[in-house]
């Protein structure tokens, strides 16, 4: 016999995402970073047990956050005393990773899953000799060696280093280079040659016990600083490539993967703009560029990104570091020997 079809239950009212989060996020903002980038986990995906209940709670919270409007996101971020600047996707990412951070810290206290991270990140952005139309065989020589040190526990810029370098192959700066970088001929004429500057860099890193007492990593805005400028400079100066600079964090890759944006949106000025910030200082001043890159790195750490090494040099070639590779800090800084 034909049966009457059962009446369908009335559709449920869509939940209020803000209300759903009310009890999920009843925690104070945390000053420590969430050491986990969705695209670059601190430990290998194959070694992590995602069946632990903490990951199910995180996934549930992510679903609630995905349903929040831009205004709801801004209200919740303000309530948690988190940064409310940025486009909707950035705010969404920030809130998700705040909750994730709280749950993982709570899990760690209870003996559950957690992650590790670097104690310090050292930002480097070289300035090099250049011409308006660089010929293909032009040898770029480093003329400014800046560093900005980030403490990942306090999320603060804690120290800086800056030294100018005397070029060897093309000692006379082009007018274009002077105008672009703001570095004068008089400045480089009175500077030390690169091997002496590198010796000071190593001493500076050693004095801060990086690679011995504290785990650290180098960070750059793109691959060129290490794979091209430092590589060329070491050959010109007839010294070996320094071991501590053989692996680094390319922040453009990290930004692109973390915020899910195309690589075309990873220029320094664009990254700052998308995060609701403005450039501070003089563009193409190596130290000012490094400070602004560091500001982006700090904001990404605040948003829950795990900044980890993703590029390296091997036999003079640029290679990517897969997210499944074990995370290691840079080795203790040492002065490189001379080339044969």
C-alpha positions as CSV (number, residue, x, y, z in Angstrom):
1,X,0.0,0.0,0.0
2,X,1.1,3.5,-0.7
3,X,2.2,5.5,2.4
4,X,1.6,9.1,2.9
5,X,5.0,10.9,2.7
6,X,6.2,12.2,6.1
7,X,5.9,15.9,6.5
8,X,9.3,17.6,6.3
9,X,10.3,19.4,9.5
10,X,10.3,23.2,9.4
11,X,13.6,24.7,8.4
12,X,15.8,25.7,11.3
13,X,16.4,29.3,11.9
14,X,20.0,30.2,10.8
15,X,22.1,30.4,13.9
16,X,23.5,33.7,15.0
17,X,27.2,33.3,14.5
18,X,28.0,36.0,17.0
19,X,25.9,34.1,19.7
20,X,27.5,30.8,18.8
21,X,30.9,32.2,19.5
22,X,29.9,33.8,22.7
23,X,30.8,30.8,24.8
24,X,33.5,29.5,22.5
25,X,35.6,32.7,22.9
26,X,35.3,33.5,26.6
27,X,39.0,33.9,27.0
28,X,41.3,36.9,27.3
29,X,43.6,37.8,24.4
30,X,46.9,35.9,24.7
31,X,50.3,37.6,24.2
32,X,52.0,34.4,22.9
33,X,51.8,33.4,19.2
34,X,49.9,30.6,17.8
35,X,52.7,28.5,16.3
36,X,50.7,27.0,13.4
37,X,50.3,28.0,9.8
38,X,47.5,26.0,8.1
39,X,49.7,25.7,5.0
40,X,53.0,25.1,6.8
41,X,52.5,23.2,10.1
42,X,55.4,23.1,12.6
43,X,55.3,19.3,12.5
44,X,54.7,17.0,9.6
45,X,51.0,16.4,8.8
46,X,51.6,12.7,8.8
47,X,52.9,12.8,12.4
48,X,50.1,14.8,13.8
49,X,47.0,13.2,15.3
50,X,44.0,15.2,14.1
51,X,41.6,12.9,15.9
52,X,42.3,14.7,19.2
53,X,39.1,16.5,20.4
54,X,40.9,19.9,20.4
55,X,41.0,19.9,16.5
56,X,37.3,19.1,16.4
57,X,36.6,22.1,18.6
58,X,38.7,24.3,16.4
59,X,36.9,23.1,13.3
60,X,33.6,23.9,14.9
61,X,34.7,27.4,15.8
62,X,35.9,27.9,12.3
63,X,32.5,27.1,10.9
64,X,30.9,29.7,13.2
65,X,33.4,32.3,12.2
66,X,32.9,31.7,8.5
67,X,29.2,32.7,9.0
68,X,30.0,36.0,10.6
69,X,29.5,39.3,8.8
70,X,32.2,41.9,8.6
71,X,30.5,43.9,11.3
72,X,30.2,40.9,13.6
73,X,33.8,40.1,13.1
74,X,34.9,43.6,14.0
75,X,32.7,43.6,17.1
76,X,34.1,40.3,18.3
77,X,37.7,41.3,17.6
78,X,37.1,44.6,19.6
79,X,35.5,42.6,22.4
80,X,38.7,40.4,22.6
81,X,40.9,43.5,22.3
82,X,42.3,42.3,19.0
83,X,43.2,44.4,16.0
84,X,40.0,45.3,14.0
85,X,41.8,46.6,10.9
86,X,42.0,44.8,7.5
87,X,39.7,43.3,5.0
88,X,37.1,40.7,5.9
89,X,39.3,37.7,5.1
90,X,42.1,39.1,7.3
91,X,39.8,39.7,10.2
92,X,38.3,36.2,9.8
93,X,41.7,34.6,9.8
94,X,42.7,36.7,12.9
95,X,39.7,35.5,14.9
96,X,40.1,31.9,13.8
97,X,43.7,31.8,14.9
98,X,43.0,33.6,18.2
99,X,40.6,30.8,19.1
100,X,43.0,28.2,17.8
101,X,45.8,29.7,19.8
102,X,43.7,29.6,23.0
103,X,42.7,26.0,22.5
104,X,46.2,24.8,21.7
105,X,47.7,26.6,24.7
106,X,45.0,25.0,26.9
107,X,45.7,21.7,25.3
108,X,49.4,22.0,26.0
109,X,48.7,22.8,29.6
110,X,46.7,19.6,29.8
111,X,49.3,17.5,28.0
112,X,47.7,17.5,24.6
113,X,48.8,18.7,21.2
114,X,50.9,21.8,20.9
115,X,53.5,23.3,18.6
116,X,56.9,24.9,18.9
117,X,58.3,28.1,17.3
118,X,61.4,30.3,17.0
119,X,62.3,32.6,19.9
120,X,63.5,35.3,17.5
121,X,63.1,36.2,13.9
122,X,65.8,38.3,12.2
123,X,64.6,40.4,9.3
124,X,67.1,41.3,6.6
125,X,66.6,43.6,3.5
126,X,69.8,44.5,1.6
127,X,70.3,47.5,-0.5
128,X,72.6,46.9,-3.5
129,X,74.3,48.8,-6.3
130,X,72.1,49.2,-9.3
131,X,71.6,51.2,-12.5
132,X,68.4,52.4,-14.1
133,X,68.6,49.7,-16.8
134,X,70.6,47.0,-15.2
135,X,72.5,45.0,-17.9
136,X,72.1,41.2,-17.6
137,X,75.7,40.8,-16.4
138,X,75.6,43.6,-13.8
139,X,77.1,42.6,-10.5
140,X,74.9,43.9,-7.7
141,X,77.0,44.6,-4.6
142,X,75.5,45.0,-1.1
143,X,75.9,48.6,0.1
144,X,73.6,48.4,3.2
145,X,73.3,45.5,5.6
146,X,70.3,46.1,8.0
147,X,68.8,43.7,10.5
148,X,65.6,44.0,12.6
149,X,65.1,41.5,15.5
150,X,61.6,40.3,16.5
151,X,61.0,38.6,19.8
152,X,58.2,36.1,19.0
153,X,57.2,35.8,22.7
154,X,56.5,39.5,23.2
155,X,55.7,40.2,19.5
156,X,57.9,43.3,19.7
157,X,60.8,44.6,17.6
158,X,63.6,44.5,20.2
159,X,66.8,45.5,18.4
160,X,68.2,46.7,15.1
161,X,71.6,46.7,13.2
162,X,72.7,48.8,10.3
163,X,76.0,49.0,8.5
164,X,76.9,50.5,5.1
165,X,79.3,48.6,2.8
166,X,82.0,49.8,0.4
167,X,81.5,48.3,-3.1
168,X,84.5,46.7,-4.8
169,X,83.7,46.0,-8.4
170,X,81.7,49.2,-9.1
171,X,82.8,51.6,-6.3
172,X,81.1,54.6,-8.0
173,X,77.4,54.6,-7.3
174,X,75.1,55.6,-10.2
175,X,72.9,58.6,-9.8
176,X,69.9,56.3,-10.1
177,X,71.2,54.2,-7.1
178,X,71.8,57.3,-5.0
179,X,68.3,58.7,-5.7
180,X,66.6,55.3,-5.1
181,X,68.4,54.3,-1.9
182,X,69.3,57.6,-0.4
183,X,72.8,56.3,0.2
184,X,75.5,58.8,-0.9
185,X,78.9,58.2,-2.5
186,X,80.5,59.7,0.6
187,X,78.7,57.2,2.8
188,X,80.0,54.1,0.9
189,X,83.5,55.6,0.5
190,X,83.8,55.7,4.2
191,X,82.3,52.3,4.8
192,X,84.0,49.0,5.5
193,X,84.4,46.2,2.9
194,X,81.8,43.4,3.0
195,X,83.9,40.8,4.9
196,X,84.5,43.3,7.7
197,X,80.8,44.1,7.9
198,X,79.8,40.5,7.9
199,X,82.2,39.9,10.8
200,X,80.3,42.7,12.7
201,X,77.0,41.0,11.8
202,X,78.2,37.7,13.2
203,X,79.4,39.4,16.4
204,X,76.0,41.1,16.8
205,X,74.1,37.8,16.4
206,X,76.5,36.0,18.8
207,X,76.1,38.7,21.4
208,X,72.4,38.1,21.5
209,X,73.0,34.3,21.9
210,X,71.1,33.5,18.7
211,X,71.5,29.9,17.7
212,X,73.0,28.9,21.1
213,X,70.6,29.9,23.9
214,X,67.8,31.0,21.6
215,X,66.2,29.5,18.5
216,X,66.0,31.9,15.5
217,X,65.4,32.2,11.8
218,X,66.3,34.7,9.1
219,X,63.4,36.4,7.2
220,X,63.4,38.3,3.9
221,X,60.9,40.0,1.6
222,X,61.3,37.6,-1.3
223,X,64.1,35.3,-2.4
224,X,66.6,37.7,-3.9
225,X,68.3,39.0,-0.8
226,X,69.8,35.6,0.0
227,X,69.8,33.7,-3.3
228,X,71.1,36.6,-5.4
229,X,72.5,39.6,-3.5
230,X,74.3,37.7,-0.7
231,X,75.3,34.9,-3.1
232,X,76.9,37.3,-5.6
233,X,78.5,39.3,-2.8
234,X,80.2,36.3,-1.3
235,X,81.7,35.4,-4.6
236,X,82.9,39.0,-5.2
237,X,84.4,39.1,-1.7
238,X,85.9,35.6,-2.2
239,X,84.4,34.2,1.0
240,X,82.1,31.2,1.5
241,X,78.3,31.7,1.8
242,X,77.5,31.9,5.6
243,X,75.8,28.9,7.0
244,X,73.4,30.9,9.2
245,X,71.9,32.5,6.0
246,X,71.4,29.2,4.0
247,X,67.7,28.9,5.1
248,X,65.2,31.6,5.6
249,X,61.5,32.6,5.7
250,X,60.3,34.2,2.5
251,X,57.5,36.4,4.0
252,X,55.9,36.8,0.6
253,X,55.3,33.0,0.3
254,X,54.0,32.9,3.9
255,X,51.7,35.8,3.4
256,X,50.3,34.4,0.2
257,X,49.6,31.0,1.7
258,X,48.3,32.3,5.1
259,X,45.9,34.9,3.8
260,X,45.0,32.9,0.6
261,X,45.9,35.8,-1.8
262,X,47.6,35.6,-5.2
263,X,51.4,36.2,-5.4
264,X,50.7,39.5,-7.2
265,X,49.4,40.9,-3.9
266,X,52.6,40.4,-1.9
267,X,54.5,43.6,-2.7
268,X,55.6,45.3,0.5
269,X,53.2,48.2,0.0
270,X,50.3,45.9,-0.8
271,X,50.8,43.7,2.2
272,X,50.9,46.7,4.5
273,X,47.7,48.1,2.9
274,X,45.8,44.8,3.1
275,X,46.7,44.6,6.8
276,X,45.4,48.2,7.4
277,X,48.9,49.7,7.9
278,X,51.0,52.3,6.1
279,X,54.7,52.4,5.2
280,X,56.8,54.1,7.9
281,X,60.0,55.8,6.9
282,X,61.8,56.1,3.5
283,X,61.2,53.4,0.9
284,X,64.4,51.6,-0.2
285,X,66.2,52.6,2.9
286,X,67.3,49.1,4.0
287,X,66.7,49.6,7.7
288,X,63.2,51.2,7.1
289,X,62.2,48.5,4.7
290,X,63.3,45.9,7.3
291,X,61.3,47.6,10.0
292,X,58.2,47.6,7.8
293,X,58.7,43.9,6.9
294,X,59.0,43.2,10.6
295,X,55.7,45.0,11.2
296,X,54.0,42.7,8.7
297,X,55.7,39.6,10.3
298,X,54.5,40.7,13.8
299,X,50.9,41.2,12.5
300,X,51.0,37.8,10.9
301,X,52.2,36.2,14.2
302,X,49.4,38.1,16.0
303,X,46.9,36.7,13.5
304,X,48.2,33.2,14.3
305,X,50.5,32.5,11.4
306,X,53.4,30.1,12.0
307,X,56.3,31.8,10.2
308,X,58.7,29.0,9.3
309,X,61.6,28.5,7.0
310,X,60.4,27.9,3.5
311,X,63.4,28.5,1.2
312,X,67.1,27.5,1.3
313,X,70.3,27.6,-0.7
314,X,72.0,24.4,-1.7
315,X,75.1,24.2,-4.0
316,X,74.5,27.8,-5.1
317,X,70.9,27.1,-6.1
318,X,67.6,28.4,-4.6
319,X,65.3,25.6,-3.4
320,X,62.0,25.5,-1.6
321,X,61.6,23.9,1.9
322,X,58.5,21.7,2.0
323,X,56.0,22.2,4.9
324,X,56.6,18.5,5.8
325,X,60.3,19.1,6.6
326,X,61.3,19.3,10.2
327,X,61.6,22.8,11.5
328,X,65.1,23.8,12.5
329,X,66.5,27.1,13.7
330,X,69.4,28.8,12.0
331,X,72.8,27.4,13.2
332,X,75.0,29.5,15.5
333,X,76.5,32.3,13.5
334,X,80.1,31.9,12.4
335,X,82.4,33.8,10.1
336,X,82.7,32.0,6.8
337,X,86.1,30.9,5.5
338,X,87.7,32.1,2.3
339,X,86.9,30.5,-1.0
340,X,89.6,28.2,-2.5
